[in-house]
Structures are given as C-alpha cells and as structure tokens.
Amino acid sequence: MADRSRDVAWIAEVIEDLVAANSDTNLFEIEQEFRNAGAQTYLIATPGTAPGFEVVLGVFAFRRRIAVAGVTLAQNRAALAGKRD
C-alpha cells in the first residue's frame, strides 16, 4: 500500500505510529518488510531528527540519499536497528 500511495509524509506517519504502538519493532524490521515485499519504499536513518528516519521512493533516490548522508548500506541498516557502528 505504501508504494501505491507514493505519499512519503503519510508513509512516515504510519511508520511512526507503528513504532510507537509496538515497542518491539524497530525501523530496520520495517525496512526488511518493505524489501521482502519488493517495495520501492526505502528508509534512511536520520539520527538526531525527531522521527529518526526519512522515507524515499525508488532505488535511485535511496542510493543518492545514502551517498549524500555519507554512510554505507550496512551503517544505514545498523542505525535503523538502533545500533551504532
């Protein structure tokens, strides 16, 4: 459904609500569900911001944001999981 909406603000809101409602869930697990579903929605960790993540649509946008953030894919995954490299 996230891919179909293409509304990143709405997707971010749903993710924030999900994480708030289920303390056992982390952003990396949500990212993994997107990958398992073949979704074009990606999460970029943004430590120090209120939500802690950014939603991007499409693999090219994802790779561009990772490059701009200056992190590796592994570092992004670790940050989404709440771990520090």
N, C-alpha and C positions, 0 to 999 in steps of 0.2 A: 504494500500500500504506500510505503514511503516513496518508492521510486515513481509511482504513478502520480502522486500529488505534486512532486517537484517543488514543494514549498518548504525550503530549508528552515524557516522560522517555526513552522508547525512541527516538522520532524524533531527539531531541537526541543521544543516544548514537550512533546510526547516522551522523548528520551529522559528529560529532566524529571517528569512525573513518574516514569517507570523506576528510575534510580531512587527517587525519594520514597516511593511506595515499597520498594524491596531492597533493603539494606544489604542483602546477599549478592546483589547484581552489581557488576561494575561496567564501565564503558567498553572495556576490551571484550567482554562477553557479548555485549550488544553488537559491537563491530563484527565479531565472529558470526553472529546470526545473519547479519547482512551478507557476509561473504558466503555462508552456507546456502543462502537463498539466491545467490547470483545477482545481488542487488548492485545498483550503480550509486548507492549512497555510501559515503565513507565518513569516518570520524577522525579528526585531527585533534590531538591533545593540545590544550592551550592552558598549561598551568599558570596560576596567578590571575585567571579571569574567573568571574562568578560562576559560569556554567562548567568551566574546565575543559570544554571541547568546542569544536567548530564542525558543522556539517557541510560537506561539499558533495556535489553531484558529478559523477564521472571520474574515470580513472586518470584522465589527463589533468583535471583540476586537482585531484588528490595528490598526484605526483608533483605538480607545481607547488602546492601548498607545503608539502613535506620539504621540498628543496628550499623554499623561502624561509621555512622555520629552521632550517639548518640541522635537521635531525634525520636519523636513519629510520627505516621502517621498524626495525627492532626497538629503537628508542621510543618511537611513537606508540607501539604496542605496550611497552612497559609502562609508559606514562598513562595510557588509557586504563591499564590494570591497577594503577596506583603505586607502581614500583618505580624506584629511581635507578637509573644506570650509573 
